[in-house]
Amino acid sequence: MKEKIKKLNDYEWLLPKGSRDRMNVDAKIIANKKILDMIEDDAVQQLTNVTTLPGVVEPVIGLPDMHWGYGLPMGAVGAFDAEDGIISAGLCGFDINCGINLIRTNLTIKEVRPKIKELIQALFNAVPCGVGAKGKLRLSPSELDEVLLHGMDWAIKEGYSTKDDKAATEEHGCMDGADPSKISDLAKKRGAPQLGTLGAGNHFLEVQEVTDVFEDSGPWGVREPGQIMIMVHCGSRGLGHQVATDYLKIQEQAVKKYNIWLPDPQLSCAPANSQEGHDFFDAMRAAVNYSFTNRAVMTKWIRETFEHVFGRTWEDMDMKTVYALAHNIVKLEEHTVNGEKRKLYVHRKGATRSFPGQAVLIAGSMGTSSYLLKGTEVAMAKTFGSSAHGAGRAMSRHAAIKKFWGSKVKEDLEKQGIIAQSTHPKVLSEEAPQAYKDIEAVIDSVHGSGISLKVARLAPVGVAKG
Amino acid sequence: MEKYIFIDDLTSDVLFEAFGRDLKGLFENAAEAMFSVICQLDRVGHKESRAVEVSGRDEKDLMLSWLQELIALVDTEGMFFSRFSVEEISPTKLKAVIYGEETDPAKGETVVKGVTYHKFMVEKVGGVWKARVSLDI
């Protein structure tokens, strides 16, 4: 399939309609040449699969962190007409509102470096992480429904979060229209004890140092090299996984009921205006609210840990949320398509919203830098207001485990001055930096194409993983 | 005959094939393969048991329901499982007893988020049952 790709410029590549049968629209990949050469042919094929779905709006977008995923590649965007299109649990992904929070501090690397081992151990103890970790909260069914319905407003009411945190969160931490009654009892049973837990795999809690400031970040408060930041990456835990599982099954039946042709069963979907479509959107919004709240609760425990280690209040350390955003999500948005304003269901899977002036956070792999960027009008014109979300894997987890020893990965990180703490060594081998694409090439692609612009580079100092 | 093999085919996820001389063996081995991704099987005991009953439209749908049920049980029971005994099975219904112990992140591996439909299949080839399963982790 890659041989059908046509170069538009140094950062944009076209897969024209007709590259395969049944394509309704073009697909486009945003990447520099180095990244394009690394993208698997299967992932490009998956991008074209999405172009065959009903009501798809041109183009289906592959982002520079794009790699093979079930259904839609990770690092991709598919937009569908709100009247004639589809909405898809498969395109959204299992970890609904997997996302990133960035918290700033006024601490410097000189203050933090001598205490980094103590700090990472304390964070590791304070934030439950790893598969099977027990959460600290026990929500009653009515409390969980409040979280699902009100998101971060619940966290503010209960003292976990602040109005400033909410203002710095995508959708202000609560998507309107969430309906807890559309979520199964099983999903709620899984989610009730897990609020405020990090999870495992590629989820992490990282202490970072600002190494470069490319432009004035204004109210985001990222000022100069040496400033300490905190990044949290995780999602909606078992609740979101179960919502996705439940609606994949429901939409598998909807595909038959509405006679939708699918090139891949993982692209299960329902007409946007059908009951099955509405139900998924209402349930997904509730899972999104759970995930925003999950990260807000952990933010409180991170602040408390810093207070304990550094002996100052979190307010005195200026530990405000810079921005909190979602990766795996479906949004009903208005976009201008060929000069016409249209309502679209924008599916971002492993993709970040990049609206003009909005903060964009792109996470590096465990030993490499992450970036704070800002959204642009170019993104509105070219990618339905979207950008990349991370480095993107270059090697399977299984291959990485066979190739890298966790203890050696930890030792190599320590040589670079990065302290890593995990529940067991194998998680460090599967997340070894070499298992990911070069984050600098991903950033060059988003910055060079103009879909988001660099503000600051953040290098890891210490990381806690599940 | 091997119980299961892992295939380095998926960049982001896990793909395995499980085998069995009959449906009972196939379903037990597929469960074990999946739990070798979730936890360190050799460190997880089998002091406690849980009864499981699932149904499906056919063997393929039954496998999907079985694995999805087991993923959910890790959260709802707070347990890792290391032994799987299918007591009764037909192409549309399964009764099993599964054995394990309370979760401990130090004995964990990773969170399995879901069973995907990618390349998912259950079939009998040359007298051997085979399942291909990809997991989102």
Chai-1 contact restraints between the chains, C-beta under 6 A:
chainA,res_idxA,chainB,res_idxB,connection_type,confidence,min_distance_angstrom,max_distance_angstrom,comment,restraint_id
A,H67,B,T11,contact,1.0,0.0,6.0,A-B,restraint_1
A,W68,B,T11,contact,1.0,0.0,6.0,A-B,restraint_2
A,G69,B,S12,contact,1.0,0.0,6.0,A-B,restraint_3
A,Y70,B,T116,contact,1.0,0.0,6.0,A-B,restraint_4
A,Y70,B,H118,contact,1.0,0.0,6.0,A-B,restraint_5
A,M74,B,S12,contact,1.0,0.0,6.0,A-B,restraint_6
A,F94,B,K113,contact,1.0,0.0,6.0,A-B,restraint_7
A,F94,B,G114,contact,1.0,0.0,6.0,A-B,restraint_8
A,F94,B,D136,contact,1.0,0.0,6.0,A-B,restraint_9
A,D95,B,K113,contact,1.0,0.0,6.0,A-B,restraint_10
A,G130,B,P105,contact,1.0,0.0,6.0,A-B,restraint_11
A,G130,B,G108,contact,1.0,0.0,6.0,A-B,restraint_12
A,V131,B,G108,contact,1.0,0.0,6.0,A-B,restraint_13
A,V131,B,T110,contact,1.0,0.0,6.0,A-B,restraint_14
A,V131,B,V111,contact,1.0,0.0,6.0,A-B,restraint_15
A,G132,B,T103,contact,1.0,0.0,6.0,A-B,restraint_16
A,G132,B,P105,contact,1.0,0.0,6.0,A-B,restraint_17
A,G132,B,G108,contact,1.0,0.0,6.0,A-B,restraint_18
A,A133,B,P105,contact,1.0,0.0,6.0,A-B,restraint_19
A,L186,B,A72,contact,1.0,0.0,6.0,A-B,restraint_20
A,K189,B,T76,contact,1.0,0.0,6.0,A-B,restraint_21
A,R190,B,D75,contact,1.0,0.0,6.0,A-B,restraint_22
A,G199,B,V111,contact,1.0,0.0,6.0,A-B,restraint_23
A,A200,B,T110,contact,1.0,0.0,6.0,A-B,restraint_24
A,A200,B,V111,contact,1.0,0.0,6.0,A-B,restraint_25
A,G201,B,T110,contact,1.0,0.0,6.0,A-B,restraint_26
A,G201,B,V111,contact,1.0,0.0,6.0,A-B,restraint_27
A,G201,B,I137,contact,1.0,0.0,6.0,A-B,restraint_28
A,G238,B,D75,contact,1.0,0.0,6.0,A-B,restraint_29
A,H241,B,K113,contact,1.0,0.0,6.0,A-B,restraint_30
A,H241,B,G114,contact,1.0,0.0,6.0,A-B,restraint_31
A,T245,B,Q68,contact,1.0,0.0,6.0,A-B,restraint_32
A,T245,B,G114,contact,1.0,0.0,6.0,A-B,restraint_33
A,P265,B,Y117,contact,1.0,0.0,6.0,A-B,restraint_34
A,Q266,B,T116,contact,1.0,0.0,6.0,A-B,restraint_35
A,Q266,B,Y117,contact,1.0,0.0,6.0,A-B,restraint_36
A,Q266,B,H118,contact,1.0,0.0,6.0,A-B,restraint_37
A,R393,B,T11,contact,1.0,0.0,6.0,A-B,restraint_38
A,R393,B,S12,contact,1.0,0.0,6.0,A-B,restraint_39
A,S396,B,D8,contact,1.0,0.0,6.0,A-B,restraint_40
A,S396,B,L10,contact,1.0,0.0,6.0,A-B,restraint_41
A,S396,B,T11,contact,1.0,0.0,6.0,A-B,restraint_42
A,H398,B,F6,contact,1.0,0.0,6.0,A-B,restraint_43
A,H398,B,D8,contact,1.0,0.0,6.0,A-B,restraint_44
A,A399,B,D8,contact,1.0,0.0,6.0,A-B,restraint_45
A,T423,B,P105,contact,1.0,0.0,6.0,A-B,restraint_46
A,T423,B,A106,contact,1.0,0.0,6.0,A-B,restraint_47
